[in-house]
Each structure stands twice: as structure tokens, then as C-alpha cells.
Amino acid sequence: MSDRDDADVALMLELLNDPAFIRNIADRGVRTLEQARDYLRNGALRSYAQHGFGMYAIRRKDTGDLIGNCGLVRRDGLDGPDLGYALLPAHAGQGFALEAARAVIADAGSRLGLARLHAIVNPDNAGSIRLLQKLGFEFDRMIVLPAIEHAVDLFHLHLSKEATA
């Protein structure tokens, strides 16, 4: 295992156990580095192999520190990729998620050739809703997905060549 892989695993463990992640996304029950390693192996790494996309680490340009993740996820109950993101608390609210999400959206349109993205969010997560609206996502409806115990807001973004250029 390389130092970079170890850093990714440590980031995932910290993200997955952040109270805001647990409250706004889910408690994945990942409590050890080995569980975090398995979570990455069975999540993002498998997604890259199966779909050509997944969650990507967000690294600060100025310090090189890993601060979160952002990417596309295939979710049961949705007919296309879902934009997801999470930041460590010390880096939230500083524009990093916006910058990372814009890069993922551009990649979705140019490299992946997607015409539309989904995003789901807890209805009481005002910060994520504002971010999705800034990115051009529009509210569609409340939805209950198979792996989520409560209703979430479903947003869509229609990609155009101009938006991804």
C-alpha cells in the first residue's frame, strides 16, 4: 500500500465519521482504517472499473492536503449518475466543493458525454441545496431511494455543451 493510498484511506475514515457527514449523508458504520480501505475498494474503485467514474479526492492546491471528496455515484433508484461531495469541517464553506463539483460536471459532459446529472440532498441541508442551485441544479421532487431510510430532495442538472466547455 502506497503513502498516497494510506492518505486516501485516512481521509475516508475521517470523512465517514464526521458528525455532519453522518447527519447529512449516512452513517456507513466504518470505524477502522481496514474498514475504510474496504469501503474505498468496494465503492469508488469498483465504480471506476464498472462505470468509468466515482468519487475523487479533493486536494488543496496551496497545501496539497486532502480535504474531502467529490464525484459521481450510481445509486439504486436513479436512472443516471448522482453528484456527491463531502468536505472535512475545517474546509467547508470556502468554495472547495463548488470548485470540485464544477470540475466533475465538466468531466461528466466532456469525457463521459452525459446529458443529465442527478443530485440528492436531505431537505434540511440548506448549505448543500444552495451549492446545488449555484451549480445550476433544479429541484425535481422528494424521493425515497432503496438504500436511504428517509425521503430526500432530488435535483437535476441538464448538461449542455456550453456548460461543460
C-alpha positions, 0 to 999 in steps of 0.5 A, a space after each residue: 500500500 502506497 503513502 498516497 493510498 494510506 492518505 486516501 484511506 485516512 481521509 475516508 475514515 475521517 470523512 465517514 465519521 464526521 458528525 455532519 457527514 453522518 447527519 447529512 449523508 449516512 452513517 456507513 458504520 466504518 470505524 477502522 482504517 481496514 474498514 475504510 480501505 474496504 469501503 474505498 475498494 468496494 465503492 469508488 474503485 469498483 465504480 471506476 472499473 464498472 462505470 468509468 467514474 466515482 468519487 475523487 479526492 479533493 486536494 488543496 492546491 496551496 497545501 496539497 492536503 486532502 480535504 474531502 471528496 467529490 464525484 459521481 455515484 450510481 445509486 439504486 433508484 436513479 436512472 443516471 449518475 448522482 453528484 456527491 461531495 463531502 468536505 472535512 469541517 475545517 474546509 467547508 464553506 470556502 468554495 472547495 466543493 463548488 470548485 470540485 463539483 464544477 470540475 466533475 460536471 465538466 468531466 461528466 459532459 466532456 469525457 463521459 458525454 452525459 446529458 443529465 446529472 442527478 443530485 440528492 440532498 436531505 431537505 434540511 441541508 440548506 448549505 448543500 441545496 444552495 451549492 446545488 442551485 449555484 451549480 445550476 441544479 433544479 429541484 425535481 421532487 422528494 424521493 425515497 431511494 432503496 438504500 436511504 431510510 428517509 425521503 430526500 430532495 432530488 435535483 437535476 442538472 441538464 448538461 449542455 455543451 456550453 456548460 461543460 466547455 
